[in-house]
């Protein structure tokens, strides 16, 4: 079925969108923390590590097709928080405005993809039994 293939490709691409930056946060923690602090984020260091873990774990879950509805919905909240806390172009002047506006709008497109993915996925009961299986294994 073509539509399930397109949803799968979209899910994998969104998974990569979160996984790779999560790994980059880990590799460049000092720069990410400095960026967060420059936007007045308190507790930047623990929040950066939390965000990196969420990015990596959530990205892996999307890539593997596990708890897709829950993860996509959680990333919707995450994107909204990042947009309003770190891409606040309305509080800026100069060259940074165009860049942060572009990031803000790009994130709205990512958010749209997450909403479509969440809306097209079945909810899966959280359980310690069979947690490693893809969501497709629970359907049937």
HELIX and SHEET records of a PDB file:
HELIX    1   1 UNK A    2  UNK A   27  1                                  26    
HELIX    2   2 UNK A   29  UNK A   38  1                                  10    
HELIX    3   3 UNK A   44  UNK A   64  1                                  21    
HELIX    4   4 UNK A   68  UNK A   86  1                                  19    
HELIX    5   5 UNK A   89  UNK A   91  5                                   3    
HELIX    6   6 UNK A   96  UNK A  120  1                                  25    
HELIX    7   7 UNK A  135  UNK A  138  5                                   4    
END                                                                             
